[in-house]
């Protein structure tokens, strides 16, 4: 095994043989290093309302060109986009997805300005595992006066985040729960990496957070209280507390993918948890209710 084929994008730090893919299915060992396999590979594209991302405090009422590729570095059993994230189907998209260069993507975004488009949202699958494409396209978007938005699970190193500093204008980051058990056992992720990512992202750009309330997993008052208290304590680069103004979206869970054995989240509990969060945060929204 060539130990130089080590990925540094997330906590997994995958080490793979030449020509083999990492855990996310979107990075591959080539010439002694890990590179993006999904660079410019587009599986999904649509013109969406910005509120669908969801954003409530970033250019409300606008529309944005949303693009997705393939792959993910988490294993959420309830994934809404499993066909392009980590299902067997998703792992075969490298060969069949459409290639679109950053220049082509930005040209399309510019053409769509006539329909109210404000830029590009990197979404649907996990964009940080192909951060190079996000970086390159975002740079071009800014040259044309357009915005760059990213919807992410926040499971990436701070070195990856630094590559996007000054290029991504807004992020909606999934803070999927607030226990190590949930992140490790259910999502196959790392809560601490996500927290570190969020703590730095709020100092870089506009950030909104989303928590999907999954029945029997992260739906207790105690957990949402701790999660909200932590958000409220987020600070800017000077140490000034800004977390109370970070919007939080609490979203209702519906059975899907490999978690069809759970009941949908109780609507009354979603509203109750939102009230709990509002004890600490100024802007709390409910979704799918």
C-alpha positions in Angstrom: 0.0 0.0 0.0 1.3 3.5 -0.9 1.0 5.4 2.3 1.2 8.7 0.4 -2.4 8.1 -0.9 -3.8 9.6 2.3 -6.8 11.9 2.3 -6.9 14.9 4.6 -10.4 16.1 3.9 -12.1 14.6 7.0 -11.5 12.7 10.2 -11.3 9.3 8.4 -8.0 10.2 6.8 -8.4 7.3 4.3 -5.3 5.6 3.1 -5.9 3.7 -0.2 -3.9 2.0 -2.9 -3.3 3.7 -6.2 -6.5 3.9 -8.2 -8.7 3.0 -5.3 -11.5 5.2 -3.8 -11.8 6.4 -0.3 -14.8 5.9 2.0 -16.8 8.8 0.5 -16.6 7.3 -3.0 -15.6 10.6 -4.5 -11.8 10.8 -3.9 -9.2 8.5 -5.4 -5.5 7.7 -5.1 -3.6 9.0 -8.0 0.2 9.5 -8.4 0.7 9.2 -4.7 -2.0 11.6 -3.5 -5.7 11.7 -3.1 -7.6 13.8 -5.7 -11.3 14.5 -6.4 -12.9 11.8 -8.5 -16.2 13.8 -8.7 -14.6 17.1 -9.9 -17.2 18.7 -12.3 -19.3 15.5 -12.3 -22.9 16.7 -12.1 -25.7 14.3 -11.1 -28.4 16.9 -10.3 -29.2 20.4 -11.3 -32.2 22.7 -10.7 -33.2 26.3 -10.2 -34.5 26.4 -6.6 -35.9 29.0 -4.2 -33.2 29.9 -1.7 -35.6 29.0 1.1 -35.4 25.3 -0.1 -31.7 25.0 1.0 -32.9 26.1 3.6 -31.9 29.8 4.1 -34.2 32.3 5.7 -31.7 35.1 6.3 -29.7 35.1 3.0 -31.2 36.9 0.1 -34.8 35.7 0.9 -37.2 35.5 -2.1 -34.4 34.8 -4.6 -33.7 31.7 -6.6 -30.4 29.9 -7.1 -28.9 27.3 -9.4 -28.5 24.2 -7.3 -26.0 21.5 -8.4 -25.0 18.1 -6.9 -22.4 15.5 -7.7 -22.0 12.2 -6.0 -20.5 10.7 -2.8 -20.7 11.4 0.9 -18.4 10.9 3.9 -21.3 10.1 6.3 -23.7 7.2 6.3 -27.0 8.7 7.5 -29.5 5.8 7.2 -32.4 8.3 6.5 -30.6 10.0 3.6 -33.0 11.9 1.3 -30.6 11.8 -1.6 -29.3 8.3 -1.3 -29.2 7.8 -5.1 -26.3 10.2 -5.3 -24.8 10.0 -1.8 -23.8 6.6 -0.6 -26.1 4.0 -2.1 -24.8 1.3 -4.5 -26.3 3.4 -7.3 -24.3 6.5 -6.1 -21.0 4.7 -6.1 -21.4 4.0 -9.9 -22.0 7.6 -10.9 -18.4 8.4 -11.7 -18.8 6.9 -15.1 -22.3 8.1 -16.0 -22.6 11.6 -14.5 -22.3 14.6 -16.8 -19.0 16.6 -16.7 -19.4 20.4 -16.5 -16.3 22.6 -16.1 -16.4 25.5 -13.7 -16.5 27.8 -16.7 -19.6 26.0 -18.1 -21.4 26.0 -14.8 -20.8 29.7 -14.3 -21.8 30.5 -17.8 -25.2 28.7 -17.2 -25.6 30.6 -13.9 -25.0 33.9 -15.7 -27.5 32.9 -18.4 -30.1 32.3 -15.7 -29.8 35.7 -14.2 -32.6 36.7 -16.5 -34.8 34.3 -14.4 -33.6 35.8 -11.1 -30.7 33.5 -10.4 -28.3 34.9 -7.8 -25.5 32.2 -8.2 -24.9 28.6 -7.5 -25.7 26.4 -4.5 -23.5 23.3 -4.1 -25.9 20.8 -2.5 -27.8 17.5 -2.8 -24.8 15.3 -2.1 -21.9 16.4 0.2 -19.9 19.2 -1.5 -16.8 19.3 0.9 -15.6 16.0 -0.5 -15.2 17.7 -3.8 -14.2 21.1 -2.4 -11.8 21.8 -5.3 -14.7 22.2 -7.7 -16.6 24.4 -5.2 -13.4 26.6 -4.8 -12.7 27.0 -8.5 -16.3 27.6 -9.5 -16.9 30.1 -6.6 -13.9 32.1 -7.7 -15.4 32.5 -11.1 -18.9 33.2 -9.8 -17.5 36.2 -7.8 -15.8 37.5 -10.9 -19.3 37.7 -12.5 -20.9 39.3 -9.4 -22.8 36.1 -8.4 -23.1 34.3 -5.1 -21.8 30.9 -4.0 -23.7 28.9 -1.4 -22.9 25.5 0.1 -25.2 23.0 1.9 -22.9 20.7 3.9 -22.7 18.2 6.8 -19.6 20.2 8.0 -17.5 17.0 8.3 -14.3 18.4 6.9 -11.0 19.6 8.2 -10.3 23.3 8.9 -7.7 23.2 6.1 -10.5 22.4 3.6 -12.6 25.2 5.0 -9.7 27.6 4.6 -9.7 26.8 0.9 -13.2 28.3 0.7 -12.6 31.3 2.8 -13.7 34.4 1.0 -15.2 32.3 -1.8 -18.4 30.8 -0.3 -20.9 33.5 0.7 -23.3 31.4 2.8 -23.5 27.9 4.2 -26.3 25.8 5.6 -24.5 23.3 7.9 -26.1 20.2 9.3 -25.6 19.9 13.0 -27.4 16.6 13.0 -27.4 16.0 16.8 -25.4 16.7 19.9 -24.2 13.4 21.2 -21.1 11.5 20.2 -23.1 8.3 20.3 -25.5 9.5 17.6 -22.7 10.8 15.4 -20.6 7.6 15.7 -23.1 4.9 15.8 -25.9 6.1 13.6 -24.3 8.6 11.2 -20.7 7.1 11.1 -19.5 10.7 11.6 -17.6 12.9 14.1 -19.4 15.5 16.2 -16.2 17.3 17.2 -15.1 17.8 13.6 -18.6 19.3 12.8 -18.5 21.6 15.8 -15.0 22.8 14.9 -16.1 23.4 11.3 -19.2 25.4 12.4 -17.2 27.5 14.9 -14.8 28.6 12.1 -17.4 28.9 9.4 -19.4 31.5 11.3 -16.3 33.7 11.2 -16.1 33.4 7.4 -19.6 33.8 6.0 -23.3 33.8 6.6 -24.2 30.5 8.4 -27.5 28.8 9.1 -27.8 25.4 10.8 -30.2 22.5 10.3 -31.1 19.7 12.6 -33.3 16.9 11.4 -35.2 15.6 14.4 -35.2 11.8 14.1 -37.7 9.8 16.2 -36.0 8.1 19.1 -32.5 9.4 18.3 -32.0 13.2 18.8 -35.6 14.3 19.7 -35.2 14.9 23.5 -35.6 18.3 25.1 -32.2 17.8 26.9 -30.3 17.3 23.6 -31.9 20.3 21.8 -31.3 22.4 24.9 -27.6 21.5 24.9 -27.3 22.0 21.2 -28.9 25.4 21.3 -26.8 26.5 24.2 -23.7 25.6 22.3 -24.8 27.5 19.2 -25.6 30.5 21.3 -22.0 30.6 22.6 -20.4 30.8 19.1 -18.0 33.8 18.7 -16.5 35.9 15.9 -12.7 36.3 15.4 -12.6 38.9 18.2 -14.3 36.7 20.7 -17.6 38.6 20.6 -20.6 36.3 21.0 -22.6 36.0 17.8 -24.2 32.6 18.1 -27.6 33.8 19.4 -28.2 35.3 16.0 -27.3 32.2 14.0 -30.6 30.8 12.5 -31.5 27.2 13.4 -33.8 25.0 11.3 -35.5 22.1 13.1 -36.8 19.7 10.5 -39.3 16.9 10.8 -38.1 13.4 10.0 -40.0 11.1 7.7 -39.1 7.4 7.2 -36.8 6.9 4.2 -33.9 4.9 2.7 -32.7 2.5 5.4 -34.7 4.0 8.3 -38.2 3.1 7.3 -38.9 1.4 10.6 -39.3 4.6 12.5 -42.3 6.8 12.8 -42.3 10.3 11.5 -41.4 12.9 14.0 -44.3 14.1 16.1 -45.2 17.6 14.9 -46.1 18.7 18.5 -42.6 17.7 19.7 -41.0 19.7 16.8 -42.8 22.8 17.9 -41.9 22.2 21.5 -38.2 21.7 20.7 -38.3 24.9 18.7 -39.6 26.7 21.8 -36.8 25.2 23.8 -34.3 26.4 21.2 -35.8 29.9 21.3 -34.8 30.2 24.9 -31.2 30.7 23.6 -31.5 31.6 20.0 -33.2 34.5 18.2 -34.1 32.7 15.0 -35.6 29.2 15.1 -37.6 27.8 12.3 -39.5 24.5 11.8 -39.6 22.6 8.6 -41.6 19.8 7.0 -44.4 20.3 9.6 
